[in-house]
Amino acid sequence: LTADNTVYAAQAGYVRRNYDTRSFDYRESPALTGSLRRGVRDGFTFEAHGEFADGLHNVGAGALVELGRFGVVDGSLSESGGDARGRQYGLGYQYLSPRFTIDVRGLRTQDDYRDLGFLEGALIPERQAHASFSVSLTPRHSLMLTYTRQDASVTGGSRIVTLGYNGSIGERLNIFASLYRDIDQDDPGGIYIGASLNLGERRNASIGASRNGEVDTVTLSAGRS
């Protein structure tokens, strides 16, 4: 954000449970969240975030600093308390240019760090790392290589490598594809390809096909705003 610009948000309500599997299923006690971003000056942005619920409070702060022509570095620190206490540290770097983009970041937790998602059973990885590199082949076509690692998941941990493509043909057709593989698992990985078409008059349609291991999926949608 540029100097003196501020963005904020606040939410209060009941956390949704079993999303997409059960209707009208909410946590019994309410929760409150708030976020703030402020441009202290051009090239320096401050962030703050808080989550509050029965048995949990989580507060954190961070900053983004522009390194002139050499990109942006960001850092964050969060601390949770209530029924358990813990911390989470974050550090990242991003560089953007007309031809390529670099994005590297990592998260690390200590002790019994928790957030609102944890109260409903969501796992919090002890360590996460993400690195991506994208290059523009032409003004309308690009490739991206991504590496993602987390040390805690339902499978015990994962390291996922993804190769993606995104492009546009004409003014209305967008196409995209990705190949991915978890190198910590025995499965062969998967592939996803798709396309979206702008039909004009606020109408659009899309089609996608994926294969994950031995499972094939095809989706088709159309809409009008």
SULHU-V113703 format. One record per residue. N is the residue number from 1. RES is the residue in one small letter. SS is DSSP state (@ for helix, = for strand, . for the rest). PHI is phi in radians with two decimals (none if undefined). D_CENTER is the distance of its C-alpha to the mean C-alpha in whole Angstrom. Layout:
n=N res=RES ss=SS phi=PHI d_center=D_CENTER
n=N res=RES ss=SS phi=PHI d_center=D_CENTER
This chain:
n=1 res=l ss=. phi=none d_center=20
n=2 res=t ss=. phi=-1.37 d_center=23
n=3 res=a ss=. phi=-0.98 d_center=26
n=4 res=d ss=. phi=1.23 d_center=27
n=5 res=n ss=. phi=-1.51 d_center=24
n=6 res=t ss== phi=-2.30 d_center=22
n=7 res=v ss== phi=-2.21 d_center=19
n=8 res=y ss== phi=-2.52 d_center=19
n=9 res=a ss== phi=-2.66 d_center=18
n=10 res=a ss== phi=-2.49 d_center=20
n=11 res=q ss== phi=-2.42 d_center=20
n=12 res=a ss== phi=-2.44 d_center=22
n=13 res=g ss== phi=2.88 d_center=23
n=14 res=y ss=. phi=-2.04 d_center=23
n=15 res=v ss=. phi=-1.16 d_center=20
n=16 res=r ss== phi=-1.29 d_center=19
n=17 res=r ss=. phi=-1.94 d_center=20
n=18 res=n ss=. phi=0.87 d_center=20
n=19 res=y ss=. phi=-1.02 d_center=18
n=20 res=d ss=. phi=1.30 d_center=20
n=21 res=t ss=. phi=-2.16 d_center=22
n=22 res=r ss=. phi=-2.41 d_center=25
n=23 res=s ss=. phi=-1.66 d_center=25
n=24 res=f ss=. phi=0.94 d_center=26
n=25 res=d ss=. phi=-2.09 d_center=25
n=26 res=y ss== phi=-2.29 d_center=24
n=27 res=r ss=. phi=-1.10 d_center=24
n=28 res=e ss=. phi=-1.20 d_center=28
n=29 res=s ss=. phi=-1.76 d_center=27
n=30 res=p ss=. phi=-1.33 d_center=25
n=31 res=a ss== phi=-2.42 d_center=22
n=32 res=l ss== phi=-2.39 d_center=21
n=33 res=t ss== phi=-2.31 d_center=18
n=34 res=g ss== phi=-2.63 d_center=18
n=35 res=s ss== phi=-2.41 d_center=16
n=36 res=l ss== phi=-2.51 d_center=18
n=37 res=r ss== phi=-2.29 d_center=18
n=38 res=r ss== phi=-2.41 d_center=21
n=39 res=g ss== phi=-1.40 d_center=22
n=40 res=v ss== phi=-1.13 d_center=25
n=41 res=r ss== phi=-2.76 d_center=26
n=42 res=d ss=. phi=-1.03 d_center=25
n=43 res=g ss=. phi=1.67 d_center=23
n=44 res=f ss== phi=-2.51 d_center=22
n=45 res=t ss== phi=-2.10 d_center=20
n=46 res=f ss== phi=-1.81 d_center=20
n=47 res=e ss== phi=-2.27 d_center=17
n=48 res=a ss== phi=-2.55 d_center=18
n=49 res=h ss== phi=-2.63 d_center=16
n=50 res=g ss== phi=-2.51 d_center=18
n=51 res=e ss== phi=-2.35 d_center=18
n=52 res=f ss== phi=-2.42 d_center=22
n=53 res=a ss== phi=-2.74 d_center=23
n=54 res=d ss=. phi=-1.07 d_center=26
n=55 res=g ss=. phi=1.49 d_center=26
n=56 res=l ss== phi=-2.60 d_center=23
n=57 res=h ss== phi=-2.39 d_center=22
n=58 res=n ss== phi=-2.37 d_center=19
n=59 res=v ss== phi=-2.26 d_center=19
n=60 res=g ss== phi=-2.73 d_center=18
n=61 res=a ss== phi=-2.58 d_center=18
n=62 res=g ss== phi=-2.80 d_center=17
n=63 res=a ss== phi=-2.66 d_center=18
n=64 res=l ss== phi=-2.11 d_center=17
n=65 res=v ss== phi=-2.19 d_center=20
n=66 res=e ss== phi=-1.42 d_center=21
n=67 res=l ss=. phi=-1.78 d_center=24
n=68 res=g ss=@ phi=1.12 d_center=26
n=69 res=r ss=@ phi=-1.45 d_center=25
n=70 res=f ss=@ phi=-1.83 d_center=24
n=71 res=g ss=. phi=1.82 d_center=20
n=72 res=v ss== phi=-2.31 d_center=18
n=73 res=v ss== phi=-1.97 d_center=17
n=74 res=d ss== phi=-2.38 d_center=16
n=75 res=g ss== phi=-2.52 d_center=16
n=76 res=s ss== phi=-2.62 d_center=16
n=77 res=l ss== phi=-2.50 d_center=18
n=78 res=s ss== phi=-2.23 d_center=17
n=79 res=e ss== phi=-2.36 d_center=20
n=80 res=s ss== phi=-2.02 d_center=21
n=81 res=g ss== phi=-2.57 d_center=24
n=82 res=g ss== phi=1.97 d_center=26
n=83 res=d ss=. phi=-1.23 d_center=27
n=84 res=a ss=. phi=-2.65 d_center=26
n=85 res=r ss=. phi=-2.15 d_center=25
n=86 res=g ss== phi=-3.03 d_center=22
n=87 res=r ss== phi=-2.33 d_center=20
n=88 res=q ss== phi=-2.35 d_center=17
n=89 res=y ss== phi=-1.97 d_center=16
n=90 res=g ss== phi=-2.41 d_center=14
n=91 res=l ss== phi=-2.56 d_center=15
n=92 res=g ss== phi=-2.62 d_center=13
n=93 res=y ss== phi=-2.56 d_center=15
n=94 res=q ss== phi=-2.48 d_center=15
n=95 res=y ss== phi=-2.30 d_center=18
n=96 res=l ss== phi=-2.09 d_center=18
n=97 res=s ss=. phi=-2.53 d_center=21
n=98 res=p ss=. phi=-1.06 d_center=23
n=99 res=r ss=. phi=-1.76 d_center=23
n=100 res=f ss== phi=-2.64 d_center=20
n=101 res=t ss== phi=-2.37 d_center=17
n=102 res=i ss== phi=-2.12 d_center=16
n=103 res=d ss== phi=-2.44 d_center=13
n=104 res=v ss== phi=-2.32 d_center=13
n=105 res=r ss== phi=-2.77 d_center=12
n=106 res=g ss== phi=-2.62 d_center=12
n=107 res=l ss== phi=-2.29 d_center=13
n=108 res=r ss== phi=-2.47 d_center=16
n=109 res=t ss== phi=-1.92 d_center=17
n=110 res=q ss== phi=-2.27 d_center=21
n=111 res=d ss== phi=1.00 d_center=23
n=112 res=d ss=. phi=-1.83 d_center=22
n=113 res=y ss=. phi=-1.17 d_center=19
n=114 res=r ss=. phi=-2.46 d_center=18
n=115 res=d ss=. phi=-2.42 d_center=16
n=116 res=l ss=@ phi=-1.07 d_center=16
n=117 res=g ss=@ phi=-1.09 d_center=14
n=118 res=f ss=@ phi=-1.08 d_center=17
n=119 res=l ss=@ phi=-1.08 d_center=20
n=120 res=e ss=. phi=-1.90 d_center=19
n=121 res=g ss=. phi=1.69 d_center=19
n=122 res=a ss=. phi=-1.26 d_center=15
n=123 res=l ss=. phi=-1.32 d_center=15
n=124 res=i ss=. phi=-1.97 d_center=14
n=125 res=p ss=. phi=-1.06 d_center=14
n=126 res=e ss=. phi=-1.18 d_center=17
n=127 res=r ss== phi=-2.60 d_center=15
n=128 res=q ss== phi=-2.32 d_center=12
n=129 res=a ss== phi=-2.49 d_center=12
n=130 res=h ss== phi=-2.52 d_center=10
n=131 res=a ss== phi=-2.49 d_center=13
n=132 res=s ss== phi=-2.48 d_center=13
n=133 res=f ss== phi=-2.41 d_center=16
n=134 res=s ss== phi=-2.17 d_center=17
n=135 res=v ss== phi=-2.38 d_center=20
n=136 res=s ss== phi=-1.52 d_center=22
n=137 res=l ss== phi=-1.30 d_center=25
n=138 res=t ss== phi=-2.53 d_center=26
n=139 res=p ss=. phi=-1.02 d_center=25
n=140 res=r ss=. phi=-2.01 d_center=24
n=141 res=h ss== phi=-2.37 d_center=23
n=142 res=s ss== phi=-2.54 d_center=20
n=143 res=l ss== phi=-2.11 d_center=19
n=144 res=m ss== phi=-2.41 d_center=16
n=145 res=l ss== phi=-2.01 d_center=16
n=146 res=t ss== phi=-2.27 d_center=13
n=147 res=y ss== phi=-2.17 d_center=14
n=148 res=t ss== phi=-2.28 d_center=11
n=149 res=r ss== phi=-2.34 d_center=13
n=150 res=q ss== phi=-2.48 d_center=13
n=151 res=d ss=. phi=-1.69 d_center=17
n=152 res=a ss=. phi=-2.63 d_center=17
n=153 res=s ss=. phi=-2.79 d_center=16
n=154 res=v ss=. phi=-1.13 d_center=18
n=155 res=t ss=. phi=-1.76 d_center=20
n=156 res=g ss=. phi=1.69 d_center=20
n=157 res=g ss=. phi=2.67 d_center=18
n=158 res=s ss== phi=-2.71 d_center=16
n=159 res=r ss== phi=-2.33 d_center=16
n=160 res=i ss== phi=-1.94 d_center=15
n=161 res=v ss== phi=-1.96 d_center=16
n=162 res=t ss== phi=-2.28 d_center=15
n=163 res=l ss== phi=-2.03 d_center=17
n=164 res=g ss== phi=-2.16 d_center=16
n=165 res=y ss== phi=-2.36 d_center=18
n=166 res=n ss== phi=-2.47 d_center=18
n=167 res=g ss== phi=-2.76 d_center=21
n=168 res=s ss== phi=-2.26 d_center=24
n=169 res=i ss== phi=-2.14 d_center=27
n=170 res=g ss=. phi=1.19 d_center=29
n=171 res=e ss=. phi=-1.70 d_center=28
n=172 res=r ss=. phi=-2.17 d_center=27
n=173 res=l ss== phi=-1.88 d_center=25
n=174 res=n ss== phi=-2.05 d_center=22
n=175 res=i ss== phi=-2.22 d_center=21
n=176 res=f ss== phi=-2.67 d_center=19
n=177 res=a ss== phi=-2.73 d_center=19
n=178 res=s ss== phi=-2.64 d_center=17
n=179 res=l ss== phi=-2.00 d_center=18
n=180 res=y ss== phi=-2.45 d_center=17
n=181 res=r ss== phi=-2.66 d_center=18
n=182 res=d ss== phi=-1.58 d_center=18
n=183 res=i ss=. phi=-1.32 d_center=21
n=184 res=d ss=. phi=-1.62 d_center=21
n=185 res=q ss=. phi=-2.03 d_center=22
n=186 res=d ss=. phi=-1.48 d_center=25
n=187 res=d ss=. phi=-1.23 d_center=24
n=188 res=p ss=. phi=-1.37 d_center=24
n=189 res=g ss=. phi=1.56 d_center=21
n=190 res=g ss== phi=-2.80 d_center=20
n=191 res=i ss== phi=-2.49 d_center=20
n=192 res=y ss== phi=-2.40 d_center=19
n=193 res=i ss== phi=-2.33 d_center=20
n=194 res=g ss== phi=-2.90 d_center=21
n=195 res=a ss== phi=-2.67 d_center=22
n=196 res=s ss== phi=-2.25 d_center=22
n=197 res=l ss== phi=-2.28 d_center=25
n=198 res=n ss== phi=-1.49 d_center=26
n=199 res=l ss== phi=-1.65 d_center=29
n=200 res=g ss== phi=1.38 d_center=30
n=201 res=e ss=. phi=0.91 d_center=31
n=202 res=r ss=. phi=1.08 d_center=28
n=203 res=r ss== phi=-1.97 d_center=28
n=204 res=n ss== phi=-2.63 d_center=25
n=205 res=a ss== phi=-2.52 d_center=25
n=206 res=s ss== phi=-2.57 d_center=23
n=207 res=i ss== phi=-2.47 d_center=23
n=208 res=g ss== phi=-2.57 d_center=21
n=209 res=a ss== phi=-2.43 d_center=22
n=210 res=s ss== phi=-2.44 d_center=21
n=211 res=r ss== phi=-2.38 d_center=22
n=212 res=n ss== phi=-2.12 d_center=21
n=213 res=g ss=. phi=1.17 d_center=24
n=214 res=e ss=. phi=-1.83 d_center=27
n=215 res=v ss== phi=-1.81 d_center=25
n=216 res=d ss== phi=-1.87 d_center=25
n=217 res=t ss== phi=-2.40 d_center=23
n=218 res=v ss== phi=-2.24 d_center=24
n=219 res=t ss== phi=-2.22 d_center=23
n=220 res=l ss== phi=-2.46 d_center=24
n=221 res=s ss== phi=-2.52 d_center=24
n=222 res=a ss== phi=-2.59 d_center=26
n=223 res=g ss== phi=-2.73 d_center=25
n=224 res=r ss== phi=-2.50 d_center=27
n=225 res=s ss=. phi=-1.49 d_center=26
